[in-house]
Amino acid sequence: MADNDIGTAGPARGDGKGTTNAARNRSAPSRSARSSGASQEAMKKQIAELKREVSRLNRMLADQAEERAYGWYQSAAERASDMYHEAADRASDLYHGASKRASRTAKQLRTQAQGVSETVQENPGTISSAVVMGGLVGVLIGLAMARSARPDPDWFRHWNR
């Protein structure tokens, strides 16, 4: 504004070298409007540039988050895979151990069953007398239990209904 001022603020001198206050006041709004329009354009450019910068930063952050999430996923998948393989190995070891024990037990049972079978074939009278004795003991236990229980006086009617 100072570049355009020729004279001082005072009455017009009449020689054309000074300006009046009215002339100065008329040119001030147009210069102010031009400078405010230019500053608005500059602000719009700065805002657009800031928006581009913010979107670039958002993309960078999203890429970093994606990389971290992918890394976390990979490590979790590896841990889960390791745990699965460990459990499968442990189950396999347990199965093989149980299979060996069952095989040994079955072999022992076969040996004992073969021994009992041979004894029965060699001594049929001894085995039959042992079975008869077991049966008699069972009958005696049953009779003892029946006598100790309170008899039902209507047992006959119960069966005739």
WOUR-V714082 format. One record per residue. N is the residue number from 1. RES is the residue in one letter. PHI is phi as a letter, one per 20 degrees, with the letter a starting at -180 (NA if undefined). Layout:
N;RES;PHI / N;RES;PHI
This chain:
1;M;NA / 2;A;f / 3;D;f / 4;N;e / 5;D;f / 6;I;d / 7;G;d / 8;T;e / 9;A;f / 10;G;a / 11;P;f / 12;A;f / 13;R;e / 14;G;n / 15;D;e / 16;G;n / 17;K;e / 18;G;d / 19;T;c / 20;T;e / 21;N;f / 22;A;f / 23;A;f / 24;R;f / 25;N;f / 26;R;f / 27;S;e / 28;A;f / 29;P;f / 30;S;f / 31;R;f / 32;S;f / 33;A;f / 34;R;f / 35;S;f / 36;S;f / 37;G;f / 38;A;f / 39;S;f / 40;Q;f / 41;E;f / 42;A;f / 43;M;f / 44;K;f / 45;K;f / 46;Q;f / 47;I;f / 48;A;f / 49;E;f / 50;L;f / 51;K;f / 52;R;f / 53;E;f / 54;V;f / 55;S;f / 56;R;f / 57;L;f / 58;N;f / 59;R;f / 60;M;f / 61;L;f / 62;A;f / 63;D;f / 64;Q;f / 65;A;f / 66;E;f / 67;E;f / 68;R;f / 69;A;f / 70;Y;f / 71;G;f / 72;W;f / 73;Y;f / 74;Q;f / 75;S;f / 76;A;f / 77;A;f / 78;E;f / 79;R;f / 80;A;f / 81;S;f / 82;D;f / 83;M;f / 84;Y;f / 85;H;f / 86;E;f / 87;A;f / 88;A;f / 89;D;f / 90;R;f / 91;A;f / 92;S;f / 93;D;f / 94;L;f / 95;Y;f / 96;H;f / 97;G;f / 98;A;f / 99;S;f / 100;K;f / 101;R;f / 102;A;f / 103;S;f / 104;R;f / 105;T;f / 106;A;f / 107;K;f / 108;Q;f / 109;L;f / 110;R;f / 111;T;f / 112;Q;f / 113;A;f / 114;Q;f / 115;G;f / 116;V;f / 117;S;f / 118;E;f / 119;T;f / 120;V;f / 121;Q;f / 122;E;f / 123;N;c / 124;P;f / 125;G;f / 126;T;f / 127;I;f / 128;S;f / 129;S;f / 130;A;f / 131;V;f / 132;V;f / 133;M;f / 134;G;f / 135;G;f / 136;L;f / 137;V;f / 138;G;f / 139;V;f / 140;L;f / 141;I;f / 142;G;f / 143;L;f / 144;A;f / 145;M;f / 146;A;f / 147;R;f / 148;S;f / 149;A;e / 150;R;f / 151;P;f / 152;D;e / 153;P;f / 154;D;d / 155;W;f / 156;F;f / 157;R;f / 158;H;f / 159;W;e / 160;N;e / 161;R;f
